[in-house]
Amino acid sequence: MRKNIVLALLGVGLLWSTPARSQVGRWTVDPKASLAWWQIVPHLYHLFGTTCPEDPAWIPGWGRDGSSPWHVDATVLKVPEVWDTVKMPLFPRARVRAVCTEAVKGEFEVPDTVTWKGIRGSLVIQAKEIASGQAIRDNYMRSLILESAQYPEIRVVLDSVIGVSRTPGDTLKGQAVGTITLHGAQKQITGRFTVWRDPAAGGIRVITKFHFPAGALSQEFHMSKWGLGLGVQSGIWRDVWEGADLILRPANESP
């Protein structure tokens, strides 16, 4: 159950700049340094995934493939599967490494970095690149739930940003409003975002997340109830969280 993207909010990142270095124009997402993620509440120790399993900060859940090349610290996985709405995602990365599969791309226009009005842009996530750490589970998700052969892209369009504030350290916080297209259906979304200039990553870093009721997977995105199973049919799954951790660069700048 890929969580798509969650991500319309991320467009916000490109708006960020310090007053002394206002950068108006086109910004693009660095696909090697950016990722999208999803997580179910309750996660039940395995209902979470990423487009960047190569990052050492991420740990696959229970049922992971024994031949997995990923680092696994079993003690970290001893987290409660309760109705967790705080630890989203379970394994955030502390620093950016340009090691990701190029599954997340996007472009944004920033006409005004003072008021951040008029920002427009879109983000595209390749559904087939979403991984949970178990090949059988991922193939099932792609073929029977996301149907990635028919709907290969998860697309998010940024419409506007609201409630933007700047902290003393020049970090921006606020909400982004947009539309996500998943499994051929659209849904309006609003999510929180945090934006700051990341010198180590060499760009603007945007972290964003949003959520919606798990029932929307079948009711609004028209995913197979049979494929989703009891998680949705019996109400075991409560919410779907999605998000992104992006690095944005001026469109004329190479990573």
PESUL-V757553 format. One record per backbone hydrogen bond with DSSP energy under -1.0 kcal/mol. CO is the residue of the C=O (numbers start at 0). NH is the residue of the N-H. E is the energy in kcal/mol with one decimal. If there is no record, write none. Layout:
# PESUL-V757553
((CO;NH;E) (CO;NH;E))
This chain:
# PESUL-V757553
((3;5;-9.9) (4;6;-2.0) (6;9;-1.8) (7;10;-1.4) (8;11;-2.2) (9;12;-2.7) (10;13;-1.2) (11;14;-2.2) (12;15;-2.1) (17;20;-1.4) (24;109;-2.9) (25;250;-2.7) (26;107;-2.8) (27;248;-2.5) (31;99;-2.4) (34;244;-2.4) (35;50;-1.8) (36;242;-2.0) (37;48;-2.2) (38;240;-3.2) (40;237;-3.8) (40;238;-1.4) (42;45;-2.2) (42;46;-3.3) (44;61;-2.5) (45;47;-1.8) (46;39;-2.7) (48;37;-1.8) (49;130;-3.1) (51;54;-1.5) (54;57;-1.8) (60;63;-1.1) (64;67;-1.6) (72;75;-1.3) (74;77;-1.1) (76;78;-2.4) (81;83;-3.1) (85;87;-1.8) (96;98;-2.2) (100;102;-2.5) (102;125;-2.2) (104;123;-3.5) (105;28;-2.1) (106;121;-2.1) (107;26;-2.6) (108;119;-1.7) (109;24;-1.5) (111;115;-1.1) (119;108;-3.2) (120;157;-2.3) (121;106;-1.7) (122;155;-2.9) (123;104;-2.5) (124;153;-2.7) (125;128;-1.7) (126;129;-1.5) (130;49;-2.4) (132;64;-2.6) (133;137;-2.6) (134;138;-2.8) (135;139;-2.0) (136;140;-2.3) (137;141;-2.5) (138;142;-2.4) (139;143;-2.7) (140;144;-1.1) (140;145;-3.5) (141;147;-2.4) (146;149;-1.1) (146;150;-2.7) (151;126;-2.3) (153;124;-2.8) (154;180;-3.5) (155;122;-2.8) (156;178;-2.1) (159;176;-3.1) (161;174;-2.6) (164;172;-2.4) (166;169;-2.1) (170;166;-2.8) (171;194;-2.5) (172;164;-2.6) (173;192;-2.0) (174;161;-2.8) (175;190;-1.9) (176;158;-2.6) (176;159;-1.9) (177;188;-2.6) (178;156;-2.7) (179;186;-1.9) (180;154;-1.9) (181;184;-1.9) (184;181;-2.8) (186;179;-2.8) (188;177;-2.5) (190;175;-2.3) (191;208;-1.8) (192;173;-1.5) (193;206;-2.6) (194;171;-2.8) (195;204;-3.1) (197;201;-1.4) (197;202;-1.4) (202;197;-2.6) (203;247;-3.1) (204;195;-1.9) (205;245;-3.0) (206;193;-2.4) (207;243;-2.1) (208;191;-1.5) (209;241;-2.5) (211;239;-2.8) (212;215;-1.9) (213;216;-1.8) (214;218;-2.5) (215;219;-2.0) (215;220;-2.5) (216;222;-2.5) (223;227;-2.3) (224;228;-1.8) (228;231;-1.0) (228;232;-2.1) (229;233;-2.1) (230;236;-3.5) (237;213;-1.8) (238;40;-2.6) (239;211;-1.8) (240;38;-2.3) (241;209;-2.4) (242;36;-2.3) (243;207;-2.2) (244;34;-2.1) (245;205;-2.3) (246;29;-2.9) (247;203;-2.4) (248;27;-3.0) (249;252;-2.4))
